[in-house]
């Protein structure tokens, strides 16, 4: 009798352990699935609903002050250029032709460390202040030096490999009529080539979605992180950071928010650039940005204080942090737990979702093969680019913890 009771207890204990195991797998599966959905789709939907609800009840964002199109203060355009002799003349012409009242727009080009003709080409234009030193210490150091020469209340930063629309400056400065605005983020547009490669398709779609999120973020409270292709700020708010800052534009824009100001988004001011010539070249950029993101999280750790920054923390975590930390891990967990639940015969839903995931990864694999052979099949490039970005985050984290990421840009061929 005792043996039977012991056997029964053992069986019941095994069933309980198996049940707990299945519950844990189900929890991990649904939790990872929820985070992935929320990070890439759900946050955008939630933002849209909040913004539209506020508009319906006529609740205005108190930081969306009236914009004055006749507000035309003096402003300086700063361009950091390293070995850009093949493009710099086009950038200079574009910069000098920007529509803004004569005498109110100034130009500073920094060419530190350039070993080609970039400094010489810039020096031919008397309108432009050239800043140059033989040593190359990174973009952040270059901008710090250029800012010492700025004597206008506002400044615009633009990358040397981008072109701005003619009305960009006018569209940016109108936001500064509101004293609570500390910075303005422009839009980034990817110029698609005739070949329409995977990187152009994937990156172009990514930035279109990012632009939509930035517009909604700005409508709710503030943009959370500007891109260096086109970013403006009050000169007095510029903060000289250590030279080892990797993504200085992102850090600067959020430091503005830490000081109590907001960063507006202006879609009518945009920077246009070509996509990287290949996914291999684009990966250099993505890994560097990912490594910089982990560095930025450490430097901007106060933004996790939801009591001090309730709305900004919500935006920062939802829009940025989840993608940089949990999403790559969730992709792995979601597929592994789904597989185990299918093996355990846990229902049709898991089976259907398993095959959906498998098809998604198969499409990504096909996209990778087609990208290498330059075959135009956009439907496969989207899943490929999504996995590519998450892999870059993992590689960027590895580079960050190994302290192997330099502040120097390794230029991607375009």
N, C-alpha and C positions, 0 to 999 in steps of 0.2 A: 504493500500500500504506500509506504514511504517512497519507494522508488517511483511509483506512478505519479505521486504528487510532485516529486522533484522533476520528473520528465515534463509534466504539465506546466510547471512553473518556468522551466527552461524554454519551452515552446512559446509560452505567452511573452516571456522576456524578449525572445528573438523577434516575435511579431511586433512588439512595441518598438524595439530598436529599428526594425525595418520601416515601420510607419514614421518614426521620427526622421529617419534618413530621407524618406520620400518627401516629407514636409519641408525639410531643409533644402532639398534640391528644388522643390516648387517655389519656395520663397526666394532663393537666389535667382532662379530663372525669371520670375515676374519682377523682382526688384531691379535686376539688370536691364530687363526689357523696358521697364518704366523709365529708368534714367536715360536710356538711349533715346526713347521717344521724346521725353521732355526736353532733353538737351538740343536735339536737332529739329524738332517740330513743335512740341508742346509749348515751349517757352514763347515762341513766336505767336502761336495762337492765343495764349494767355495775355501777352502784351497787347495784341490787337483788340481783344475783348475789353481789357481795362481801359485802353485809350478811347475806344469807341463809346464805351459806357459813360466815361467822363464827358465826352463831347455831347452825348445825348442829354445829359443832365446839365449841360452848359457849365461844367466845372473846368475852368481853364488852368493850365499849368502856370503857376505864378512866375515861373522862370521864362515863360514865352512872352517876353515883353514886346511892345510894338517895335517893329523894325522900320528904320528910317532910311529910305533909299538915297537920301541926300547927305547922309552921314559919310563923309569922305576924309577921314583923318590920314595923317602921314603913316606910311607903313613900309617895312623893309622885307624884301624877298631874299631868303638865304638858300643857296644851293650848295650842297656838298658834292664834289665831283672827284672821283679817283680814276685816272686813266680812261677818260671818256672822250678821247680825241676824235673818235669816229662819229660821235653824236653831239658833242658839246656845242658846235656852231648852230645846230638846229634848236637846241635848248636855249641858247642865248637869244636867237631871233624870236623864238616864242615868248621868252620872258620880257623882252623889250617891246613887244607888240601888244602886251596886255592892256586892256582898256581901263585907264585910270587917269585922273587929272594930272597934267604935266607938273612935275616938281614935287608930287606927293608920294611917288613910289620910288624906292631906292633898291639897289641890287648889290648883294654881297655873294661872291662865289669863292668857296674854299676848295683848294686843290691839293691839300697836304699829301705828301708822299708820292704824287704822280710822277711817273718816270717817262711818260710820253709827252706829246705836245700840248696837253690840256692847259697848263698854266700859261704858256706862250699865246695860245689862241685867245684865252680870256683877257690877257693883258692888252690885246689890240682894241678893246672896247673901253673907251674913256669913261663911259657912263657907269661901268661896273667897278666896284671895289674888289680887288683881288687879294685874297688871304692865302699865303702859301708858306710852307716850311718843308724842307727835304724829308724830315722824319714823318712816318705814317704811324699815328697813334689811335686811329679809329675815328668813327663818325662823331661820337659823343665829345671827344676832345676837340675835334674840328669845330663843332657847333659852339662849344664853350668859348673858344677863341673868337669866333665870329660875333658872338653876342656882346663882347666887350666893345665892339665898334658900332653897335646899334644905338641910335639916339631918337628913334621914333617910338610912339607908345604901343605899337603893335608890330608883330612879325609873322611872316609866313615861311614855313619850311617846305621845300619841294625837292624830290629826288632828281638827280641829273639825267636819268634815263626816261623821264616822263614829260609829256606835253600838257599844258593847261589850256582850258577853253578861255577865250578872250575875255569873258565877263567874270572870270573866277574871283579876282580881287574885289570887285564891286559886290558880288554876292556874299563874300565872306565878311567884309567889314560892316555891313548893315546890321549884323547881329550885335556888334559892340555898342550900339546905341543903348542897349540894356546893360547897365553897370554890373549886373550879376553874372553876365557871361564872361568867362575867363578864357575860353578857347573855342575854335570852330574847326570841325573835321569836314574835309571835302570828300567827294566820292571817288572811288578808284574804278576805272574801266579798263578791261582787257581787250586789246585790239586783236581780233581774230584774223589769222592768216588764211590764205586760200586753201592751205592744206588742212586747216582746222584740226590740229593734232589733239591728242588726249589731254595734254596739259592746258591747251587753250579752251577746250570744251569744259573740262572740269573746273579749272580756276575761274573761268568766266561765269559759270553758273554759281560757283561758291560766292563770288563777290557780288553778284546780283542779289543773292539771298542775304548776305551780310549787310548790304546797303539798305535792304528793307528793314532788317532788325535794328540798324543804327537809327533809321528814321523813327521807328517806334520807340526805341530807347530815349531818343531826344524828346519825343512828344510826352513821354511819361515823366522823365526827369533830366537825364544826362546821357550822352554817349559814354560808353565804358571802354575807352581805349581807341586812340586815333592811329591811323596809318601814316607813315612818314612820307608817302607820295605827295600828300597835300594836307598840311596841318598848320593851323594858325593859333596864336595865343597872345595875351597881353605880355609885353616884354618884361614888365615888372614882376610877373609871376614865374618867369624862367628860373629854374633851380639847377645850379651846377651840381651834377652828380659825379660820383667816382668814374674814372675813365674806363672801368671794367663793365659798365652797363651795356648790355647786349642789344636790347630793343628800347632805345632811349625815347622814341616817340610815344610808345605805349606808356612808359613810366611817367614821362612829363605830363601827358594828358590826364592821368589819374591823380597825379600830385596836385594839379589844379583843383580837382574835385575835393581832395583832402583839405584844401584851404578854404572851402566853402563856396567855391564858384561852380558853374556848370559848363559843360562842353556841348555846344549845339552842333547839329548836323545840317549841312547845306548841300543838297543833291545837285543844285545848279552851278556848283563849283566843282569841277572834276579834273582828275589827272588821268591821262591815257598812256598806257604802256603796252608793249608787246609781251606776250607770254614767253616763258622760257622755251628754248629751242627743243628741249627734251625733258622727260620726266626725271632723268638722272640729274640734269641741271637744276630742275625745280626742287629736287630733294635736298640739295645743298641749302637752299633758302629755307625750306620748311623745317629742317632739323635745327638750323641755327635759331629760328624763331621759337621753336619748341623749347630749346635749351634756355633761351632768354625768358620765356614765359615762367619757367620754374624759378629763375633768379628774381623776376619781377614779383612773384607771389611772396617771396621772402621779404623783399624790400617794402612791399605794400601790404604787409600783414595786418595793419590796422584796419584795412577795409573789410576784414572779416567780422568786425565789431558791429553787429546788427543793431545794437542799441544806439551807437553814435551815428551810424550811417544806414538807417533802416531801408530806404529805397535803393540807395546806391549799392549796398551789400547784396540785396536781392538780385539786382541787375548783374553785378560783377560775378557772383557765384553761378547764376543761371546761364549767363551768356558766355562766360570765359572759363571759369574754374572747372566746371564739370567736364567740359570738352578736353581740358588739359590734364585731367587727373583720372577720373573714373571711366570715361567713355571707352578708351582702348581696352581697359580691363573688363568692362561689361560686355564688349563684343565677344571676348574669349569665354567668359563665364556663361553667357547666354547660349552659346552653341554647345558647350560641353554639358551643361545641365540639361539642355533640351535633348541631347543625344542619350544621356543616361535615363531620362524619363521615358523616352521612346522604347529603349531596351527593356525598361521595367513595365511596359504595356500600360501606361497611365492615361490612355484616352486618345481620341481622334484629334483633338485640338493640338496636342503636342506633336503628333505625327505630321499634321498639315504644316505646322510652323517649322518643323525640322526641315521639311522639303523646301519651304520658302527660303529658309536660310541657306540651304545647300545650293539652291538655284542662284541666290544672290552672290555667293562666293564663287560659283562657277562662272557667272557673268563677269565678275571682277578678274578672274583668271584669264578669261577670253579677252577682256579689255587690255590686260597687261601684254598678252601675246600680240594683239592688233596694234597696240601702241608701239611696240618694238619694230613692227613691220610697216608702220605708218598707214594702216588701213583705217578709213573713215567709217566708224560705227559708233556714233555718240551714245547709243543706248547702253553700251558696255563700258563706256568711259566714266559714267557717273558712279556706279558701285566701285570701280577700280580707284577713282580719285578719293572716294570716302575712305576706303581701306588704306590707301596711300598716305592720307593725312594722319590717320591713327597710328600707322607704323612709324611715321616721322616723329610723332609725339613720344613714342617709346624710345626711339633712337636718340631723340633730343634729351630725354630724361637721363638716359645712360651717359650721354656726353656731359650733362650738367653735374651728375654726382661724381664723375671721374675728373671733373674740372678740366676738360679738354676742349671747351668751346672758347675760341678767341673772339675778341670784340671786332676783329678785322673782317670785313665783308669778303667772302669768296664769291666774286661776281658770277652770276649765272648767265650763260650765253643766251642771247635773245634774237 
